Amino acid sequence: MAETPSTSFATLRLKNHVPDLPLVIWMVLLTVLIGLIGGLEANEVTGQFNTGFGRALGEFALILLPSFTLAAVLSQQNIASKAAGRAVALVSPIAGAGMICPDSAYAALSPAAGRHKMDTAFGAYAGFKLLYPAGPLIVTAGLGVTGGTGIEPVWLLLCGGLLMLPVWAAGVVWARFATKNNGAAIKQDGAADSRDLLMTFTPFVVMAGLLVLGGVVGPTGIAALDFLLLPKGALIIAAIIALLQTPAEKRRGCLDSAVRRTGSLLFVIGAASAFGTVLTGILSLDHLVPQGDGVMTLIALFGLTVLFKLAQGSSMATFAAISPVAAPIVLASGVNEIAAVFAICLGSFVAVLPNDSYYWLVRRDALENEPSEGRAIRVLMGGTLVQALVGMVVLLTIVTLWR
């Protein structure tokens, strides 16, 4: 995601007492410290760190590289619709998921959004969090519940789409009340030149088709075909199609961007995995996590993700860091894996604050006429908090009724 100036409330409050270190540095230090305090020998700390660090890096590399390639390709395309701003708002969740980045989706769509800029902002944010192949796929890989015995991608597609509808609606309703006197939100913009949306999102149509086909057909016994029907294979095909739609001189730049973004996140993922491995090697999660119907476990996962998001700011880094830590909790509790994935996704909604690049993007566009920073924070933080709570109510209701 784009880098922007950020201000962490926790840092402002504790800057004179606590070193201002990146989250990944804290996780490495805490991993070593916990291991030593927990009674592990020095070589055991190193051994468990090595084991945990590399636990899921290969799987994440196969997901993030094509995902960020898609994001880089789409960020160079003008996907703003010539139709009314309402049409732009309607496509925003698909853009958020397709670009694997709400920042890029909002930046591309906002010129044609007009009075629907806040609808577009909350739509892109919800799509990135809840729609496949963005948040759900990243979290699923981190939890280690992919593969032949894991969650079927079709269920992630279906559940994410159904859950996104009330969550997105909650953001739109909040935007109506929170920005009714905001001049920027009601300003009309001229129509923007655009490529045909269907052509732009062809890679995602193909990917969805492959995943649905894989869910219907199942294993064929042909290794190459079976790989293409898996999420990683379908993502790679989508990335290839997107690159073929890109001018030849721009393809290398897109791939270089994907490599840079993947590399930095793999470091976060490795540190988080090492932290989870060392922690669970010392503590018995069977006695710490809630047991039974799974509702309390889902609430715990939601709350844990909220803490990571508030500390980290970046949504993508939050997904990368929280999943390996939450994986042993999900395994020990026996909670429904699909519900666990979306509890984590919903926890990452809280909240869009100044330590999130998305805050500054929306603040300087849709909320540019807001006179105070506090007011802008309340609008964005309140909206994403409402989205998260509405989503959790729906999720817990479904889980309770499904028993």
Buried (B, 14 or more C-beta within 10 A) or exposed (E): BEEBEBEBEEBEEEEEEEEEEEBBEBBBBBBBEBBBEBEBEEEBBEBBBEBBBEBBBEBBBBBBBBBBBBBBBBBBBEBBBEBBBBBBBBBBBBBBBBBBBBBBBBBBBBBBBBBBBBBBBBBBBBBBBBBBBBBBBBBBBBBBBBEEEBBBBBBBBBBBBEBBEBBBBBBBBBBEEBBEEBEBBBBEBEBBEBEEBEEBBBBBEBBBEBBBBBBEEEEEEEEEBBBBBBBBBBBBBBBBBBBEBBEEEEBEEBBEBBBEBBEBBBBBBBBBBBBBBBBBBEEEBEEEBBEEEBBBBBBBBBEBBBEBBBBBBBBBBBBBBBBBBBBBBBBBBEBBBBBBBBBBBBBBBBBBBBBBBBBBBBBEBBBBBBEEEEEBBEBBBBBBBBBBBBBBEBBBEBBEEEE
